Amino acid sequence: MEKSRFILFTGLINSVTKSIQAMKMMKMERYGLSAAHTNCLCRLAEAPEGLTQGELAELETMDKAQISRVLREPEEKGYAA
């Protein structure tokens, strides 16, 4: 039975997402951080005027508590202020 185009497409998207997560993990490992920190740090780097946790939460579609947890470790290591 032939798979539908939708099933093939979603399978490929899932595979790409897993590959991106693996690359993030590999690169962030040298800094002692996880893949979860990547997007937040990139957003902060692109905003020289800074972002509030609320703004960052909105951009990353995360809640403020999650942003607070994600930023704690980079702050402690001096990668974000």
C-alpha positions as CSV (number, residue, x, y, z in Angstrom):
1,M,0.0,0.0,0.0
2,E,1.4,3.4,-1.0
3,K,1.9,5.9,1.8
4,S,0.0,9.2,1.5
5,R,2.0,12.3,0.6
6,F,1.0,13.8,4.0
7,I,2.5,10.8,5.9
8,L,5.7,11.0,3.9
9,F,5.9,14.7,4.4
10,T,5.4,14.6,8.2
11,G,7.9,11.8,8.5
12,L,10.5,13.9,6.7
13,I,9.7,16.9,8.8
14,N,10.1,14.8,12.0
15,S,13.5,13.5,10.7
16,V,14.7,17.0,9.9
17,T,13.7,18.2,13.3
18,K,15.6,15.4,15.0
19,S,18.7,16.2,13.0
20,I,18.5,19.8,13.9
21,Q,18.2,19.0,17.6
22,A,21.2,16.7,17.3
23,M,23.3,19.4,15.7
24,K,22.3,21.9,18.4
25,M,23.2,19.4,21.1
26,M,26.6,18.8,19.5
27,K,27.5,22.5,19.2
28,M,26.2,23.5,22.6
29,E,27.9,20.7,24.4
30,R,31.2,22.5,24.3
31,Y,29.6,25.4,26.3
32,G,28.0,23.0,28.8
33,L,24.6,24.0,27.6
34,S,21.8,22.0,26.0
35,A,20.0,22.4,22.7
36,A,17.1,24.2,24.5
37,H,19.4,27.2,25.0
38,T,20.2,27.7,21.3
39,N,17.2,29.6,20.1
40,C,17.0,31.9,23.2
41,L,20.7,32.8,22.9
42,C,20.4,33.4,19.2
43,R,17.4,35.7,19.8
44,L,19.4,37.6,22.5
45,A,22.4,37.9,20.2
46,E,20.2,39.4,17.5
47,A,18.8,42.0,19.9
48,P,21.7,44.3,21.0
49,E,19.2,46.4,22.9
50,G,18.2,43.3,24.9
51,L,14.9,41.6,25.4
52,T,12.7,41.1,28.4
53,Q,11.8,37.6,29.5
54,G,8.3,38.4,28.4
55,E,9.4,39.4,24.9
56,L,11.6,36.4,24.6
57,A,8.8,34.1,25.8
58,E,6.5,35.6,23.1
59,L,9.2,35.2,20.3
60,E,9.9,31.6,21.3
61,T,6.3,30.7,22.1
62,M,7.3,29.6,25.6
63,D,5.8,30.6,28.9
64,K,7.7,33.0,31.1
65,A,8.5,30.3,33.7
66,Q,10.1,28.1,31.0
67,I,12.2,31.1,29.7
68,S,13.4,31.8,33.2
69,R,14.5,28.2,33.6
70,V,16.2,28.1,30.2
71,L,18.1,31.4,30.8
72,R,19.3,30.5,34.3
73,E,22.2,28.4,33.3
74,P,23.6,30.7,30.5
75,E,23.4,33.6,33.0
76,E,25.3,31.6,35.6
77,K,28.0,30.8,32.9
78,G,28.2,34.5,31.8
79,Y,26.7,33.9,28.3
80,A,23.7,36.1,29.0
81,A,22.9,38.9,31.5
